[in-house]
């Protein structure tokens, strides 16, 4: 069960994990329907920003975004790579609320970055969500399964 002791130990509420892969289409007003299983966790404010390492977007519930942003903010402001990461993440970040039907309106700027035109692959990444152009998802992820091998699992002690 989820309790105060579990939360203090840094455990994640298993009911609020983001798992699975979904494909949804933007509606005529460029709104994205959030998968039903994610809506409760994202019912209040959420944050979407660029992924600095892949051509996709990252979506966080506000509680997770705050923790993530605090980690970045705790790093040296004068370190060039940290400064670049800070600029990439914070300058593109948008805080959004779902509407009564569980949709969000993504900006054209973020859709352009991820090359999202109509369909969106929505993938749970345990504590956050990635939003992908379906073609890029296939190229960057689905076609790369052979690269995940025993050596990687060994390095992770799995």
Z-matrix of the N, CA and C atoms (Angstrom, degrees):
N
C 1 1.469
C 2 1.518 1 109.99
N 3 1.305 2 113.18 1 158.02
C 4 1.460 3 120.95 2 -179.62
C 5 1.505 4 108.03 3 -90.62
N 6 1.313 5 117.81 4 119.41
C 7 1.453 6 120.72 5 -179.42
C 8 1.521 7 109.58 6 -142.16
N 9 1.331 8 115.04 7 176.60
C 10 1.464 9 120.58 8 -177.27
C 11 1.528 10 111.43 9 -59.96
N 12 1.318 11 117.85 10 -41.00
C 13 1.465 12 121.17 11 179.93
C 14 1.524 13 111.28 12 -62.57
N 15 1.333 14 117.87 13 -42.17
C 16 1.461 15 121.62 14 178.63
C 17 1.517 16 110.20 15 -63.15
N 18 1.338 17 116.40 16 -42.47
C 19 1.459 18 120.43 17 -178.88
C 20 1.527 19 110.27 18 -64.32
N 21 1.331 20 117.40 19 -42.60
C 22 1.455 21 121.01 20 179.91
C 23 1.517 22 111.31 21 -64.85
N 24 1.318 23 117.59 22 -30.12
C 25 1.468 24 121.66 23 179.25
C 26 1.526 25 111.25 24 -75.77
N 27 1.342 26 117.18 25 -5.51
C 28 1.453 27 120.57 26 178.06
C 29 1.511 28 113.48 27 89.22
N 30 1.322 29 117.90 28 10.57
C 31 1.451 30 120.71 29 179.67
C 32 1.513 31 110.29 30 -75.77
N 33 1.299 32 115.83 31 154.98
C 34 1.452 33 122.03 32 179.27
C 35 1.521 34 109.20 33 -97.06
N 36 1.319 35 116.58 34 138.96
C 37 1.452 36 120.83 35 174.91
C 38 1.518 37 107.83 36 -64.42
N 39 1.315 38 117.61 37 111.97
C 40 1.462 39 121.89 38 -175.50
C 41 1.524 40 112.35 39 -59.63
N 42 1.328 41 117.47 40 -25.85
C 43 1.468 42 120.14 41 178.81
C 44 1.524 43 110.90 42 -70.92
N 45 1.321 44 117.85 43 -18.96
C 46 1.456 45 121.49 44 -175.81
C 47 1.523 46 113.28 45 -109.59
N 48 1.303 47 117.24 46 19.90
C 49 1.454 48 120.21 47 175.80
C 50 1.520 49 108.91 48 -73.50
N 51 1.326 50 115.73 49 149.38
C 52 1.453 51 120.74 50 174.89
C 53 1.522 52 107.64 51 -102.93
N 54 1.319 53 116.12 52 108.01
C 55 1.454 54 122.42 53 -179.66
C 56 1.523 55 108.54 54 -131.52
N 57 1.314 56 116.36 55 150.70
C 58 1.457 57 120.61 56 174.55
C 59 1.515 58 113.10 57 107.75
N 60 1.320 59 113.70 58 170.27
C 61 1.472 60 122.45 59 -178.50
C 62 1.525 61 107.69 60 -133.57
N 63 1.313 62 116.31 61 129.87
C 64 1.455 63 122.78 62 -177.35
C 65 1.520 64 109.09 63 -134.57
N 66 1.314 65 117.27 64 149.19
C 67 1.457 66 121.07 65 172.56
C 68 1.521 67 107.86 66 -120.60
N 69 1.320 68 115.55 67 120.49
C 70 1.457 69 122.21 68 178.03
C 71 1.520 70 107.99 69 -125.01
N 72 1.315 71 115.66 70 157.87
C 73 1.468 72 121.14 71 177.35
C 74 1.527 73 109.87 72 -106.51
N 75 1.316 74 115.89 73 145.49
C 76 1.458 75 120.05 74 171.63
C 77 1.517 76 108.07 75 -68.63
N 78 1.329 77 116.95 76 145.03
C 79 1.456 78 118.85 77 176.15
C 80 1.531 79 109.23 78 -83.52
N 81 1.307 80 117.71 79 -175.57
C 82 1.472 81 121.99 80 -175.32
C 83 1.527 82 113.05 81 -63.73
N 84 1.330 83 117.59 82 -18.10
C 85 1.468 84 121.49 83 178.15
C 86 1.529 85 112.00 84 -103.29
N 87 1.327 86 116.46 85 15.01
C 88 1.474 87 123.44 86 178.75
C 89 1.529 88 112.48 87 66.54
N 90 1.313 89 116.04 88 31.49
C 91 1.465 90 120.12 89 175.95
C 92 1.527 91 108.86 90 -94.53
N 93 1.317 92 115.07 91 142.88
C 94 1.460 93 121.99 92 -179.97
C 95 1.515 94 109.26 93 -109.48
N 96 1.325 95 116.26 94 128.69
C 97 1.461 96 121.99 95 175.89
C 98 1.523 97 108.51 96 -80.01
N 99 1.321 98 116.03 97 122.57
C 100 1.462 99 121.42 98 177.27
C 101 1.534 100 108.04 99 -76.46
N 102 1.338 101 118.78 100 133.53
C 103 1.466 102 119.54 101 177.90
C 104 1.531 103 111.16 102 -53.35
N 105 1.312 104 116.15 103 140.61
C 106 1.468 105 121.89 104 -175.71
C 107 1.527 106 112.22 105 -53.61
N 108 1.322 107 117.63 106 -39.60
C 109 1.465 108 119.30 107 -176.52
C 110 1.537 109 112.69 108 -69.46
N 111 1.333 110 118.58 109 -14.18
C 112 1.464 111 122.01 110 178.51
C 113 1.525 112 112.87 111 -98.71
N 114 1.309 113 117.56 112 -13.97
C 115 1.470 114 120.37 113 -168.84
C 116 1.512 115 114.76 114 -63.26
N 117 1.317 116 117.74 115 -39.93
C 118 1.465 117 118.82 116 -177.98
C 119 1.523 118 110.76 117 -60.01
N 120 1.309 119 116.77 118 -46.32
C 121 1.466 120 121.27 119 -178.99
C 122 1.531 121 111.51 120 -66.83
N 123 1.328 122 117.08 121 -28.74
C 124 1.465 123 121.40 122 -177.17
C 125 1.532 124 112.46 123 -103.77
N 126 1.337 125 117.32 124 12.40
C 127 1.459 126 121.15 125 -174.45
C 128 1.524 127 112.90 126 -64.72
N 129 1.311 128 117.27 127 -31.55
C 130 1.456 129 118.23 128 176.72
C 131 1.525 130 107.48 129 -88.59
N 132 1.282 131 118.19 130 -138.98
C 133 1.459 132 121.24 131 -177.86
C 134 1.517 133 111.10 132 -80.85
N 135 1.325 134 115.51 133 143.00
C 136 1.460 135 121.78 134 174.60
C 137 1.519 136 108.07 135 -131.15
N 138 1.308 137 116.36 136 166.12
C 139 1.465 138 121.77 137 -179.54
C 140 1.519 139 108.73 138 -127.35
N 141 1.335 140 115.64 139 134.65
C 142 1.460 141 122.49 140 173.11
C 143 1.515 142 107.82 141 -119.74
N 144 1.328 143 115.75 142 138.56
C 145 1.462 144 120.73 143 177.00
C 146 1.523 145 109.24 144 -151.26
N 147 1.327 146 115.49 145 175.96
C 148 1.467 147 121.19 146 177.14
C 149 1.518 148 110.34 147 -71.28
N 150 1.321 149 115.39 148 147.86
C 151 1.454 150 120.85 149 167.49
C 152 1.534 151 104.83 150 -87.97
N 153 1.329 152 119.12 151 120.49
C 154 1.462 153 119.92 152 -176.45
C 155 1.525 154 114.78 153 -72.90
N 156 1.337 155 117.62 154 -8.88
C 157 1.463 156 119.85 155 -177.04
C 158 1.519 157 114.09 156 -115.68
N 159 1.323 158 117.99 157 -10.63
C 160 1.465 159 122.18 158 -177.67
C 161 1.531 160 109.16 159 -140.77
N 162 1.328 161 117.51 160 157.45
C 163 1.470 162 120.10 161 179.69
C 164 1.530 163 111.75 162 -82.85
N 165 1.337 164 115.51 163 59.72
C 166 1.459 165 120.65 164 179.04
C 167 1.517 166 108.41 165 -143.33
N 168 1.323 167 115.96 166 177.26
C 169 1.460 168 121.81 167 178.78
C 170 1.517 169 109.59 168 -109.80
N 171 1.319 170 115.58 169 152.62
C 172 1.458 171 122.55 170 176.43
C 173 1.520 172 108.23 171 -110.60
N 174 1.327 173 116.75 172 136.62
C 175 1.457 174 122.39 173 177.78
C 176 1.523 175 108.65 174 -124.15
N 177 1.322 176 115.62 175 129.69
C 178 1.460 177 121.60 176 -178.20
C 179 1.522 178 110.75 177 -126.34
N 180 1.337 179 118.07 178 142.67
C 181 1.470 180 117.61 179 164.44
C 182 1.534 181 106.36 180 -66.01
N 183 1.309 182 118.30 181 152.04
C 184 1.463 183 120.82 182 -175.12
C 185 1.524 184 112.06 183 -56.11
N 186 1.323 185 118.53 184 -38.27
C 187 1.466 186 120.15 185 -179.22
C 188 1.523 187 111.10 186 -61.89
N 189 1.306 188 117.92 187 -41.70
C 190 1.466 189 121.43 188 179.44
C 191 1.525 190 110.55 189 -72.96
N 192 1.337 191 117.75 190 -38.74
C 193 1.459 192 121.32 191 178.29
C 194 1.532 193 110.12 192 -59.97
N 195 1.309 194 117.50 193 -43.80
C 196 1.461 195 121.25 194 -179.08
C 197 1.519 196 110.57 195 -58.99
N 198 1.319 197 116.88 196 -45.02
C 199 1.458 198 121.43 197 178.46
C 200 1.532 199 110.76 198 -62.73
N 201 1.324 200 116.37 199 -46.19
C 202 1.464 201 122.76 200 179.77
C 203 1.537 202 110.57 201 -62.42
N 204 1.326 203 116.51 202 -47.69
C 205 1.468 204 121.22 203 -179.40
C 206 1.527 205 111.23 204 -63.56
N 207 1.326 206 116.46 205 -37.77
C 208 1.468 207 119.92 206 177.62
C 209 1.523 208 111.53 207 -62.74
N 210 1.339 209 116.66 208 -36.59
C 211 1.469 210 119.82 209 177.50
C 212 1.527 211 110.55 210 -63.28
N 213 1.311 212 116.95 211 -44.15
C 214 1.467 213 120.29 212 178.21
C 215 1.521 214 109.92 213 -65.41
N 216 1.321 215 116.27 214 -44.47
C 217 1.461 216 121.26 215 -176.52
C 218 1.527 217 112.42 216 -65.34
N 219 1.326 218 117.10 217 -24.58
C 220 1.466 219 120.27 218 -179.08
C 221 1.535 220 112.47 219 -76.80
N 222 1.326 221 116.72 220 -10.64
C 223 1.465 222 120.89 221 -179.40
C 224 1.529 223 110.47 222 -83.31
N 225 1.309 224 115.92 223 161.22
C 226 1.462 225 121.90 224 -178.65
C 227 1.525 226 111.68 225 -60.19
N 228 1.322 227 115.73 226 130.06
C 229 1.462 228 120.81 227 179.20
C 230 1.524 229 111.75 228 -72.78
N 231 1.316 230 117.63 229 -19.29
C 232 1.462 231 119.65 230 -176.76
C 233 1.522 232 113.42 231 -96.45
N 234 1.324 233 117.54 232 -4.96
C 235 1.461 234 121.35 233 175.28
C 236 1.527 235 107.68 234 -73.72
N 237 1.342 236 119.40 235 119.48
C 238 1.471 237 121.29 236 -173.87
C 239 1.529 238 115.45 237 -55.79
N 240 1.330 239 117.70 238 -42.20
C 241 1.470 240 119.12 239 -179.07
C 242 1.528 241 111.63 240 -69.35
N 243 1.312 242 116.36 241 -36.67
C 244 1.467 243 119.96 242 176.83
C 245 1.524 244 109.75 243 -67.00
N 246 1.326 245 116.24 244 -41.49
C 247 1.465 246 120.03 245 178.37
C 248 1.527 247 110.90 246 -61.10
N 249 1.326 248 116.72 247 -41.27
C 250 1.461 249 120.61 248 178.18
C 251 1.525 250 110.72 249 -64.50
N 252 1.325 251 117.38 250 -45.73
C 253 1.468 252 120.78 251 177.98
C 254 1.525 253 110.46 252 -59.66
N 255 1.313 254 116.24 253 -45.03
C 256 1.469 255 121.14 254 179.19
C 257 1.529 256 110.40 255 -57.87
N 258 1.329 257 116.51 256 -46.06
C 259 1.476 258 120.45 257 179.57
C 260 1.525 259 111.81 258 -63.31
N 261 1.323 260 115.85 259 -44.31
C 262 1.468 261 119.82 260 -178.24
C 263 1.526 262 111.63 261 -64.83
N 264 1.312 263 117.10 262 -41.10
C 265 1.461 264 120.59 263 -175.58
C 266 1.529 265 112.30 264 -79.58
N 267 1.320 266 116.80 265 -50.55
C 268 1.463 267 119.81 266 -171.94
C 269 1.524 268 113.44 267 -78.62
N 270 1.315 269 117.94 268 -34.55
C 271 1.467 270 118.61 269 -177.71
C 272 1.518 271 112.33 270 -68.56
N 273 1.312 272 117.56 271 -26.76
C 274 1.463 273 121.39 272 -178.88
C 275 1.522 274 112.76 273 -95.99
N 276 1.325 275 117.41 274 -10.61
C 277 1.466 276 120.82 275 -173.76
C 278 1.526 277 112.11 276 -66.02
N 279 1.323 278 114.77 277 137.87
C 280 1.466 279 121.72 278 176.94
C 281 1.518 280 108.11 279 -130.22
N 282 1.332 281 115.72 280 127.94
C 283 1.455 282 118.59 281 174.19
C 284 1.523 283 108.41 282 -93.10
N 285 1.320 284 115.01 283 129.74
C 286 1.458 285 122.00 284 -173.22
C 287 1.519 286 110.49 285 -131.53
N 288 1.317 287 114.74 286 161.59
C 289 1.466 288 122.11 287 171.76
C 290 1.515 289 108.28 288 -124.37
N 291 1.304 290 116.03 289 143.62
C 292 1.459 291 119.21 290 174.70
C 293 1.527 292 108.52 291 -73.92
N 294 1.323 293 115.96 292 148.72
C 295 1.460 294 119.11 293 175.32
C 296 1.530 295 108.92 294 -83.00
N 297 1.309 296 117.18 295 -176.04
C 298 1.466 297 121.34 296 -175.63
C 299 1.526 298 113.12 297 -64.23
N 300 1.331 299 117.35 298 -16.89
C 301 1.461 300 121.23 299 178.68
C 302 1.532 301 112.68 300 -102.75
N 303 1.335 302 117.23 301 8.89
C 304 1.460 303 121.20 302 177.24
C 305 1.510 304 114.15 303 79.80
N 306 1.336 305 117.38 304 28.48
C 307 1.470 306 121.32 305 -179.67
C 308 1.520 307 110.13 306 -110.05
N 309 1.332 308 114.31 307 154.75
C 310 1.469 309 121.07 308 172.70
C 311 1.529 310 108.50 309 -126.58
N 312 1.298 311 115.58 310 152.09
C 313 1.463 312 121.68 311 176.45
C 314 1.521 313 107.90 312 -102.59
N 315 1.326 314 116.36 313 111.45
C 316 1.464 315 121.08 314 179.67
C 317 1.520 316 109.30 315 -89.37
N 318 1.311 317 116.72 316 139.46
C 319 1.460 318 120.24 317 -179.58
C 320 1.529 319 111.22 318 -68.44
N 321 1.316 320 114.78 319 154.92
C 322 1.463 321 120.53 320 176.99
C 323 1.529 322 110.37 321 -61.72
N 324 1.313 323 116.74 322 -36.77
C 325 1.469 324 121.57 323 -179.42
C 326 1.521 325 111.12 324 -59.47
N 327 1.325 326 117.68 325 -46.37
C 328 1.464 327 120.33 326 179.56
C 329 1.521 328 111.36 327 -71.32
N 330 1.329 329 117.14 328 -38.76
C 331 1.465 330 119.26 329 177.47
C 332 1.526 331 110.42 330 -62.28
N 333 1.326 332 117.18 331 -39.96
C 334 1.467 333 120.86 332 177.99
C 335 1.529 334 111.03 333 -62.78
N 336 1.322 335 117.51 334 -43.60
C 337 1.457 336 121.17 335 -179.53
C 338 1.529 337 111.04 336 -57.30
N 339 1.341 338 116.06 337 -44.06
C 340 1.468 339 120.87 338 -177.13
C 341 1.528 340 112.64 339 -91.10
N 342 1.330 341 116.24 340 3.22
C 343 1.475 342 121.50 341 -179.53
C 344 1.533 343 111.59 342 57.02
N 345 1.327 344 115.10 343 37.88
C 346 1.461 345 121.34 344 178.36
C 347 1.520 346 108.08 345 -90.41
N 348 1.329 347 115.37 346 120.60
C 349 1.462 348 120.72 347 -179.03
C 350 1.522 349 111.54 348 -111.83
N 351 1.299 350 117.72 349 -53.87
C 352 1.464 351 121.16 350 -178.38
C 353 1.523 352 111.29 351 -132.21
N 354 1.325 353 116.95 352 -63.76
C 355 1.457 354 120.60 353 -179.74
C 356 1.529 355 110.52 354 -84.98
N 357 1.330 356 114.97 355 148.29
C 358 1.463 357 121.75 356 -179.61
C 359 1.516 358 108.34 357 -134.38
N 360 1.323 359 116.99 358 128.58
C 361 1.458 360 121.58 359 171.19
C 362 1.524 361 106.02 360 -89.57
N 363 1.318 362 115.35 361 123.39
C 364 1.466 363 123.19 362 -177.98
C 365 1.522 364 106.30 363 -110.48
N 366 1.322 365 116.52 364 116.04
C 367 1.461 366 119.87 365 -173.87
C 368 1.522 367 111.08 366 -122.66
N 369 1.323 368 115.56 367 129.82
C 370 1.457 369 120.84 368 175.91
C 371 1.513 370 110.34 369 -76.62
N 372 1.314 371 115.40 370 132.29
C 373 1.466 372 121.91 371 179.96
C 374 1.533 373 110.64 372 -120.33
N 375 1.312 374 115.51 373 35.12
C 376 1.462 375 125.01 374 177.26
C 377 1.526 376 112.72 375 79.56
N 378 1.346 377 118.27 376 -65.60
C 379 1.466 378 119.98 377 -179.30
C 380 1.521 379 112.99 378 -109.91
N 381 1.320 380 116.79 379 -3.38
C 382 1.462 381 121.69 380 178.09
C 383 1.521 382 108.49 381 -151.72
N 384 1.328 383 116.54 382 -179.20
C 385 1.461 384 122.50 383 -176.05
C 386 1.520 385 108.59 384 -128.67
N 387 1.327 386 116.52 385 144.58
C 388 1.459 387 121.45 386 171.69
C 389 1.523 388 108.93 387 -110.14
N 390 1.342 389 115.71 388 144.58
C 391 1.462 390 123.44 389 176.94
C 392 1.520 391 107.64 390 -118.28
N 393 1.337 392 116.63 391 122.78
C 394 1.463 393 122.10 392 -172.57
C 395 1.521 394 112.47 393 -126.96
N 396 1.310 395 116.13 394 149.89
C 397 1.455 396 122.97 395 162.69
C 398 1.532 397 104.83 396 -68.65
N 399 1.341 398 119.09 397 131.75
C 400 1.475 399 120.55 398 -176.43
C 401 1.527 400 114.54 399 -56.55
N 402 1.317 401 118.20 400 -38.30
C 403 1.468 402 120.80 401 179.92
C 404 1.526 403 110.49 402 -66.77
N 405 1.327 404 117.06 403 -42.92
C 406 1.464 405 120.50 404 178.42
C 407 1.525 406 111.10 405 -67.07
N 408 1.334 407 117.31 406 -37.62
C 409 1.466 408 121.33 407 176.38
C 410 1.527 409 110.24 408 -58.22
N 411 1.306 410 115.48 409 -45.20
C 412 1.463 411 119.48 410 -179.96
C 413 1.529 412 110.85 411 -64.61
N 414 1.342 413 117.19 412 -45.91
C 415 1.466 414 121.17 413 -178.65
C 416 1.521 415 112.13 414 -66.55
N 417 1.320 416 116.62 415 -47.94
C 418 1.468 417 121.26 416 -171.78
C 419 1.525 418 113.79 417 -82.91
N 420 1.336 419 117.03 418 -23.58
C 421 1.463 420 119.23 419 -174.57
C 422 1.526 421 111.88 420 -121.77
N 423 1.301 422 116.98 421 -62.66
C 424 1.468 423 119.18 422 -173.43
C 425 1.519 424 112.93 423 -61.08
N 426 1.328 425 117.38 424 -36.34
C 427 1.468 426 120.48 425 179.90
C 428 1.527 427 112.63 426 -81.04
N 429 1.323 428 117.90 427 -0.23
C 430 1.464 429 121.48 428 -176.78
C 431 1.522 430 113.26 429 -106.83
N 432 1.324 431 118.66 430 5.70
C 433 1.461 432 120.18 431 -176.06
C 434 1.518 433 112.70 432 -55.86
N 435 1.312 434 118.57 433 -32.07
C 436 1.456 435 121.33 434 179.21
C 437 1.517 436 113.03 435 -64.68
N 438 1.334 437 117.23 436 -21.65
C 439 1.457 438 120.85 437 -179.51
C 440 1.526 439 112.72 438 -78.90
N 441 1.322 440 116.78 439 -17.28
C 442 1.462 441 120.11 440 175.92
C 443 1.519 442 105.71 441 -87.20
N 444 1.310 443 114.92 442 109.18
C 445 1.460 444 118.12 443 -173.00
C 446 1.524 445 112.06 444 -130.06
N 447 1.295 446 114.51 445 -175.58
C 448 1.457 447 120.87 446 -177.36
C 449 1.525 448 112.26 447 -58.45
N 450 1.332 449 117.01 448 -33.98
C 451 1.472 450 120.44 449 -179.86
C 452 1.526 451 111.00 450 -61.22
N 453 1.332 452 116.53 451 -41.89
C 454 1.464 453 119.92 452 178.24
C 455 1.522 454 110.85 453 -64.39
N 456 1.329 455 116.77 454 -47.46
C 457 1.455 456 119.71 455 179.22
C 458 1.517 457 110.90 456 -61.23
N 459 1.302 458 117.48 457 -37.93
C 460 1.458 459 121.53 458 177.81
C 461 1.517 460 111.01 459 -63.69
N 462 1.327 461 116.73 460 -42.41
C 463 1.458 462 120.66 461 179.89
C 464 1.525 463 111.51 462 -64.02
N 465 1.327 464 116.09 463 -27.84
C 466 1.464 465 120.88 464 178.88
C 467 1.530 466 112.54 465 -91.47
N 468 1.335 467 115.88 466 4.50
C 469 1.458 468 121.76 467 -177.32
C 470 1.533 469 111.87 468 59.32
N 471 1.316 470 116.82 469 38.60
C 472 1.475 471 121.10 470 178.89
C 473 1.509 472 110.71 471 -101.06
